[in-house]
């Protein structure tokens, strides 16, 4: 949609000697980007880890873009955001100019002191476009694609052969005690967050001025891209995807992802909207094939999505030095478990150690593993668990930038 000046106005400008400028003829549509997913799209990297970005010469320039002259997180004048999220179905919205703090939030309307991919995604888009940008972000932690975000065209959740055999027995770890209730609850939950996401996006698009006050309806808008960053809950689900770690185990995820892309494009009437799949990269680059990551990326290779769907690997942005320290912390936690459980082959195998002795042993064990340099690096760069990319702002900043760059490449095509 455009706002074109009439011929008479142009003629008047020419007669009076006013200079002609293309922006007077055609106001560009507002660029709108949709970001959706689960906890890593929420973002759990605390602002306190920003300084760590500057420790690396390769990312120090990015940190300068993320901060204003006063050293505080930059507030964009060209990028606006609506962030719809919630905990335990208590959903709400945060709106305003893009800055840090639009990561995971306990109160949807309040700055949470964290960032997800949205911050550097928006800053990258700000540099790439002359006009304003609107980000619509919807994200909730702990959600699956097979149920919570299940797209309409995928149909109802279907039990696989293993579930059909084992669920009615109502026995064993993880099997529902009340199969009838489980089926009813599953039906209600299926697609719930897909619907919340699409409803919120539609609500924003029908009243953009509520989020971006200077919006001119004559200017119009363009759905310029969609970014999906989700996967953990599907990756660790051993019942919906019951096969061992072999090729084909996660084929269902690929099918659901393809349905999801088609459905959001249909629902938002944007048949070729650029779509970015953020591929899970927790634990970094791996030597052996990761079949879940391959399944996530697979839809981008479908002929129907050629040139307008891209899978962005996030594993390269995993901070390996912090990951190594995290592994050491895991060893310490495991040793604590061994001491408490009197595990064979360990110091308290005979159960004679007192609690104080266990604590002293564990303290000494930790001192041998974690160096003072490790302590300093961890405090500076990490703020959450491994499944949240260690809450490292450097990682989240690089991921957001990569998502934006991939989307822009598709826009150019």
Buried (B, 14 or more C-beta within 10 A) or exposed (E): EEBEEEEEEBEEBEEEEEEEEEEBEEBBBBBBBBBBBBBBBBBBBBBBBBEBBBEEEEBEEBBEBBBEEEEEBBEBEBBBBBBBBBBEEEBBBBBBBBBBBBBBBEEBEEBBBBBBBBBBBBBBBBEBBEEBBBBBBBBBBEBBBBBBBBBBEBEEBEBEEBBEEBBEEEEEEEBBEEBEEBEEEBEEBBBBBBBBBBEBBEBBBEEBEEBBEEBEEEBBBBBBBBBBBBBBBBBEBEEBBEBEEEEEBBBBBBBBBBBBBBBBBEBBEBEEBBBBBBBBBBBBEEEEEBBBBBBBBBBBEEEEBEEBBBBBBBBEBBBEEBBEBBEBBEBBEEBBEBBBEBBEEBBBBEEEBEEEEBEEBBEEBBEEBBEEEBEEBBEBBBBBEBBBBBBBBBBBBBBBBBBBBBBBEBBEE
